[in-house]
Each structure stands twice: as structure tokens, then as C-alpha cells.
Amino acid sequence: MSSAVRIRTATTSDAAALREIYRPYVESTAISFELEVPSIEEFQRRISVAVEGWSWLVAEVDGRLAGYAYGSAHRARAAYRSSVETTAYVHEDYQRQGIGRALYTQLLDELCKRGFASAFAGTTLPNDASVGFHESLGFQSIGVFPRVGRKFGAWHDVAWFYRPLQDAGQE
């Protein structure tokens, strides 16, 4: 990883650049189950919500946004409040340089400090890189939702991963 990498909290002014990182994942892959690229305004809203309730981090390399990672609600009901879902996307120019690992490591630390006990991540299959990435960060495979999403005329399975963040006995 380049020594010029800086990780910081996202701001709504990052929305356009982050949307462009996300665009190919929506338009060309089943990694994201979104069918349309969200608007800049929607990205701004998502950033605001995530920063307030969980965390949204960006990685800058020489002043250019290279990737992002964020936490979001695992489920809406109150009993899930100590659980968080994690997500990361890295620009294709910066993949396999340790940026995703750096983002996720800091994200998990921040989520722990915010009191979350359990992190969950979903990965559309097949995706050996994402599976290996999550496992290398201490996530354990907890199952697969078969045929849970349909995109590009095909059904897709999603593997789910779990990682404890801290003592789950906290309220």
C-alpha cells in the first residue's frame, strides 16, 4: 500500500467521487444488487446516515478517492441494534494494494468503539477474492442465502460472514 494513503471520515462532498467508484459494481457486476446507480443526492443521504449512526470512511491516495467502507443497519428491529453490516468498495485502479484491508480494519475499530458487538457482511457468490478478504480479517462463514437476488437475468447466492467486535453481553 502506498504511503500516501489517508483514511478519513466521508463527507457529503465526497458523494460524486464515491458514486463513480460504485458505478461499475452496479452496472457490470452482481456484487451489488442495486439495478440503477444511485443519484449523487442519494449518495449524500447515505453518507449522512452512515456517519451519524455507524461510520463511513474513505481512502485517499495522493488526493484521489480510492475506496470506501461503511457500516449500516443489519436489520431494522430494535433487538438488532448491537449488530452492524459492513461494506467496502475499492476503485479498480487501487485493488489488491491493501486499501480495502486498511479501510475495513479502521472501520471495524470505529464500530467497536461505537459499541457494536457483531459485524456481518454479505458477499455475492462466486467471489473468491471477497470471501478470502473477509476470512483474512477474522470473519467466519455462517451460511449462504441461495437464489436471494436476481440480476442480469440470473439468480445469485449470497454468502454471509460474521465477526465479533466485542463482548456480545453488553446492552
N, C-alpha and C positions, 0 to 999 in steps of 0.2 A: 504494500500500500504506500502511496506517495506520502511524503512528509508534509505536503501542502494540504492534506485533508483536514477539514474543520467540521465538527459536528455541532449543530446548534438547534434551538427550537425553531420550528417553522413559523412563519408569519403569513398572513393573507396575501401579502405582496409576492410570495413565492408561488402562488396558485398557477399562474400561466406556465412557468417552467416545470412545475411538478406534473401538471396535466400533460405536457409533452413527453415526460418520462413515461407516464402511464399509457399514453395513446397506443403504442404498438402492442401492449399487453391486451388491450380491449379489441383492437381492430384485427389482430393477426393471430391471437392465441386463445386457448381456453383456460389460460392461467387465471384470468379474471372472468367472472361470469357476467359482467356488465356487457350489454349488447351495443350500447352507444357511449361514446366518450362524454363524460360529464362536462358541463359548461364551466367556465372559469369561476362564475359566481357560485356554482355548486361546490367546486373545489375549495373556494374560500370558506364556505359554510362548514364543510367537513373539517378543515383545518381548525377553525374556531372551536368547534365542538370537541374535537380530539384534544386540543391543547388545554381546554378547560377541564375536561373530565379524566383524561388519561395522559397522553403525551403524543406529540408528533415531532419527529426530528428529521433534519435534512443534513446531508453531507455535501460540503462544498470542496471542490478541487480547483485550486487556482481561480477562485471566484465563480466557478460554474457549478450549478447544482448537478450532482452526480447520482443521487439516490435519496430515498426517504424511507422511514419506518414509523409506524404509529400503532397505538393501542386503541381499541374501541370496545363497545359493549359486547360481551359474549352472548348474552340474551337479555331481554328487556325486563323480566320479572325481578323484583327486589332481592330475592334469595340468591341471585347470581351476582350481586354487587361486588363480591371479592374476586371475581373471575374477570379476565380480560382476554380479548382476542388480539393477536398480533399479526402485523402485515408489513412486508418490505418490498420495495421495488428499486432496482438499480438500472440506470441508463445503460444501454448495450455497450457503449464505449468504455464503461468502467467496471464491467462484470469481471469476476474472478481476480479482483485486486484487493480483497479484504474489506471493501466498503460496506457490504451487507452485514458482515460479521461485526464490524465496528458499530454500525448503527444499531443492530439488534442487541449487542452487549450493553450499550448505553441505555437503550430503550428498556430492557428488562430491569436494569438497575433503577431507573427512574420509576418504573411501575411498582417495583418492590418498595421504594421509599414512599410512594403514594398509598401504600397499604394493601395492594393487591396480593392475593395469596396464590393464585393459579393462572398460568398463561396457556392459551390454546391457540393452535394455528391449523388452518386447513390448506391442503395442497392438492390441486387438481392432478389426477394421475393420467398418464405416466409423467413423472417429473423427478428423475433420479437426483438431479442437482439440488432441488429444494428439499427432498427427503433427506439427503446426506447433510445438507446445511443444518436443518433443524436437529437432526440427531447429534451432530457435532457440537451443538450448543446445549445439549442436555435434555432435549425434548424426547419423549417416548411416544412411540406409535400406540394409539389407543383404539384404532379401528378405521374402517372405511365405510363411507356412505355410498352405496352403489347407485349408479344412474341418477344422481341427485341433481345434475344440471344438464341442460341441453343447449348446445351452441354449435354453430356451423353444421347443422344437420346431424349431429351425433350426440349420443349420451356420454356423460363424463362422470367418473367416480371421484370422490374427494377423500383423501386420507386425512385423519385428524391426529394431532400431536398435542401432548400435554407436558408442561414443565412446572414444577412447584417453584414459587417465588419466595415464599417464607412460610412459617408455621400456619397451617390452614385452620388452626384452632382460634385464631383471632376473630373478633367481631367487627 
